[in-house]
Amino acid sequence: MDIKKKKGLLDFRAMKENGEKVTWLTAYDYPTACFEEQAGIDMILVGDSMGNTVYGYPSGTLPVTMDMCIVHCQAVRRGAPNTFIMGDMPFGSYQTTPDDAVRSAVRFFKEAEVDAIKLEGGRRVAPMIRAIVDAGMVLCGHIGLTPQSTGQFGGYKAQGRTAESAIEVIKDARAVRDAGAAMLLLEAVTPEVGGFIAKDLDIPVYSIGAGPLCDGQLLIVSDVLGIWEAFKPKFVRRYAEVADISVKAIGQYVDDVRTGRFPEDVHCYKMIEGEAEKLDKLAKKLD
């Protein structure tokens, strides 16, 4: 089997220059990472969205810890050794001071086996971005709708829908770029704003709900596969209905066990020839 060539920052920059779109999905576990690498994905995000899609926290991403992110990143790395992997910095790991942000980022890189980290926020976290980059680490910014701050937005609401708010998103994008980020993710902003920022910045600009004009697309794998059923964002396209398939398959298993159709002879181990008779004789002696 051919070994996939792992892409890196230089490849992503060249893809931007050449107009080639980067493909990007989340993964949180070993088997999903295996599937994504086999499918030829360019980049994997181990997102704090695990708070929703894996752990089912009512408050979403906020309870996710650094320990949780590291464990999931390690599993994904084992499943996708030849894919660029990015890990989300969880809420509370970088917002306090630049020094705290650097300490958290150093731990993440040392333990999680990631190629880059991602953190949320624009101008307000620019000092943290600069400190992490100056410490020698690769960082991706994340602006627009930032899930760790949805309380300030009044919920999951698209950003940049007025000219004035669009200017604020653009200012955040430039601040993240100026602070040294290697790439930028835009979430839930209008295509006009996404397209402007992708042209305005010389670093790769990726979209999760920011339209087709960005340098690549990210989606949550649970949305793509139809596993996550709690809600479906406007920007999601489902490529499978794994939840439906899973419920039907489990239901069939339940029915087969209850009606005696499983297990069948083909699912059972066989005793060595002559041993069944010997067992009968030995069992009688037990009485």
C-alpha positions in Angstrom: 0.0 0.0 0.0 1.3 3.5 -0.9 2.2 5.6 2.1 0.6 9.0 2.0 2.9 12.0 1.8 2.2 14.3 4.7 1.4 17.9 3.8 2.9 20.8 5.8 2.8 24.6 6.0 4.8 25.1 2.8 2.3 22.8 1.0 -0.7 24.7 2.3 0.8 28.1 1.3 1.6 26.7 -2.1 -2.0 25.4 -2.4 -3.3 28.9 -1.6 -1.0 30.5 -4.3 -2.1 27.9 -6.8 -5.8 28.1 -6.0 -6.0 24.5 -4.7 -8.5 23.9 -1.9 -7.5 22.3 1.3 -9.8 19.6 2.7 -10.1 19.5 6.5 -12.3 17.5 8.9 -12.4 17.0 12.6 -11.6 13.6 14.2 -11.6 12.6 17.9 -10.6 8.9 17.8 -8.4 6.3 16.2 -10.8 4.7 13.8 -12.1 7.9 12.4 -8.6 9.2 11.9 -7.7 6.0 10.0 -10.7 6.5 7.7 -9.9 10.1 7.0 -6.2 9.4 6.2 -7.3 6.6 3.9 -9.7 9.0 2.2 -6.9 11.5 1.5 -7.9 14.3 3.8 -5.3 17.1 3.9 -5.6 18.1 7.5 -7.4 16.9 10.7 -8.6 19.1 13.6 -9.0 17.5 17.0 -11.6 20.1 18.0 -13.0 21.0 21.4 -16.3 20.3 19.6 -15.7 16.9 21.2 -17.6 18.5 24.1 -20.7 18.4 22.0 -20.2 15.5 19.7 -18.4 13.0 21.9 -19.2 13.9 25.5 -22.7 15.5 25.1 -22.0 18.4 27.4 -25.1 20.7 27.5 -22.7 23.7 27.7 -20.8 22.5 24.6 -17.1 23.2 24.4 -16.6 24.9 27.7 -16.0 21.9 30.0 -13.4 20.4 27.7 -10.0 20.2 29.4 -6.4 20.1 28.2 -6.1 16.5 29.4 -9.0 15.5 27.3 -7.7 17.3 24.2 -4.3 15.7 24.6 -5.7 12.1 24.9 -7.9 12.5 21.8 -5.0 14.1 19.9 -2.8 11.1 20.7 -5.4 8.7 19.5 -5.9 10.6 16.2 -2.1 10.7 15.6 -1.9 7.0 15.9 -4.7 6.6 13.4 -3.3 9.3 11.0 0.5 9.3 11.2 0.9 10.9 7.8 -1.6 13.7 8.1 -1.2 17.2 9.4 -3.0 17.3 12.8 -4.1 20.4 14.6 -5.3 20.5 18.2 -7.8 22.9 19.8 -6.6 24.9 22.8 -9.5 24.5 25.3 -11.3 27.2 27.1 -9.2 28.6 30.0 -5.9 27.4 28.7 -4.7 30.6 27.0 -7.1 33.5 27.9 -5.4 34.7 31.1 -1.9 35.9 30.2 0.6 35.4 27.4 2.8 33.4 29.8 0.0 31.0 30.6 -0.8 30.7 27.0 2.8 29.7 26.2 2.9 27.2 29.0 -0.3 25.5 27.8 0.9 25.5 24.2 4.2 24.0 25.1 2.5 21.2 27.0 0.1 20.6 24.1 3.0 20.2 21.6 5.1 18.0 23.9 2.3 15.6 24.8 -0.3 15.7 22.1 1.9 15.0 19.0 0.2 17.7 17.0 1.6 19.8 14.1 -0.2 23.0 15.1 -2.6 24.4 17.7 -5.7 26.5 17.2 -7.1 29.2 19.5 -10.2 31.4 19.3 -10.3 35.2 19.2 -9.0 38.2 17.3 -7.5 41.4 18.6 -8.1 40.5 22.3 -5.9 37.4 22.1 -3.2 38.9 19.7 -0.7 39.1 22.6 -1.2 35.4 23.4 -0.8 34.5 19.7 2.4 36.5 19.4 3.9 34.9 22.6 3.2 31.4 21.4 4.6 32.1 17.9 7.7 33.7 19.4 8.2 30.6 21.4 8.5 28.7 18.2 5.1 27.0 17.8 2.7 26.8 14.8 -0.6 28.4 15.4 -3.9 28.8 13.6 -6.3 31.6 14.5 -10.1 31.3 14.7 -12.5 34.2 14.4 -16.0 35.0 13.4 -18.3 32.8 15.5 -16.1 31.4 18.2 -17.9 28.7 20.1 -16.0 29.3 23.4 -17.6 32.8 23.4 -21.1 32.2 22.2 -22.5 33.6 25.5 -21.2 37.0 24.4 -22.8 36.6 21.0 -26.2 35.6 22.4 -25.9 32.1 21.0 -24.7 30.5 17.7 -25.2 33.5 15.4 -23.5 34.3 12.1 -21.0 37.2 12.1 -20.3 40.0 9.7 -23.8 40.4 8.3 -23.6 44.2 8.4 -20.9 46.3 6.9 -19.9 47.6 10.3 -19.7 44.1 11.9 -17.8 42.9 8.8 -15.1 45.5 9.3 -14.7 44.2 12.9 -14.1 40.7 11.6 -11.6 42.0 9.0 -9.8 43.9 11.8 -9.6 40.7 13.8 -8.3 38.8 10.8 -5.5 41.3 10.3 -4.6 41.3 14.0 -4.3 37.5 14.0 -2.1 37.6 10.9 0.1 40.4 12.3 0.5 38.5 15.5 2.2 35.7 13.6 -0.5 33.1 13.0 0.4 30.6 10.2 -3.3 30.2 9.1 -6.8 31.4 10.0 -10.2 29.7 10.3 -13.3 31.8 9.7 -16.5 30.4 11.2 -20.1 31.4 10.3 -19.3 34.6 8.4 -20.8 35.7 5.1 -19.1 34.7 1.8 -18.4 38.3 1.0 -16.4 38.7 4.2 -14.7 35.3 3.8 -13.7 36.1 0.3 -12.3 39.5 1.2 -10.2 38.1 4.0 -8.9 35.2 1.9 -7.7 37.8 -0.7 -6.5 40.3 1.9 -4.3 37.9 3.9 -1.2 36.2 2.6 -1.7 33.3 5.0 -4.2 30.4 4.2 -7.7 31.3 5.3 -10.1 28.4 5.8 -13.9 28.3 6.1 -16.3 26.5 8.4 -19.5 28.2 7.2 -17.6 31.2 5.6 -18.4 30.4 2.0 -16.6 29.0 -1.0 -14.0 31.7 -1.6 -11.7 30.7 1.2 -8.6 28.6 0.7 -10.2 25.4 2.0 -13.1 24.0 4.0 -13.5 22.5 7.4 -16.6 20.5 8.7 -17.3 18.5 11.8 -17.0 14.8 10.9 -20.1 14.0 13.0 -22.1 16.4 10.8 -20.6 15.1 7.6 -21.4 11.5 8.5 -24.9 12.2 10.0 -23.9 11.0 13.5 -24.7 14.2 15.4 -28.4 14.7 15.4 -28.9 17.4 18.0 -28.9 20.2 15.4 -27.6 20.8 11.9 -25.9 24.1 11.1 -26.9 25.9 7.9 -23.4 25.4 6.4 -23.4 21.6 6.8 -23.8 19.1 3.9 -24.4 15.5 5.1 -22.7 12.8 3.0 -24.1 9.8 5.0 -26.7 9.0 7.6 -24.6 6.9 10.0 -27.0 7.5 12.9 -29.9 5.9 11.0 -27.7 3.0 9.8 -26.4 2.5 13.4 -29.9 2.4 15.0 -31.2 0.0 12.4 -28.1 -2.3 12.8 -28.3 -2.3 16.6 -32.0 -2.9 16.4 -31.5 -5.9 14.2 -28.9 -7.3 16.6 -31.3 -6.9 19.5 -34.0 -8.8 17.5 -31.6 -11.6 16.4 -30.5 -12.2 20.0 -34.0 -12.3 21.4 -35.3 -14.6 18.7 -32.3 -17.0 18.7 -31.0 -16.1 15.2 -27.7 -15.0 16.7 -25.3 -16.6 17.3 -25.4 -19.3 14.6 -23.0 -22.3 14.3 -20.7 -20.3 12.1 -20.1 -17.9 15.0 -19.1 -20.6 17.5 -15.7 -22.2 18.3 -15.3 -26.0 17.9 -13.8 -28.4 20.3 -11.0 -30.6 19.1 -12.3 -33.9 17.6 -13.1 -36.4 20.3 -12.9 -33.9 23.1 -16.6 -33.4 23.4 -17.1 -37.1 24.3 -14.3 -37.0 26.7 -15.9 -33.9 28.3 -19.2 -35.8 28.8 -17.4 -38.6 30.7 -15.4 -36.2 32.9 -18.5 -34.1 33.6 -20.4 -37.2 34.9 -17.6 -37.8 37.4 -18.2 -34.4 38.8 -21.5 -35.6 40.1 
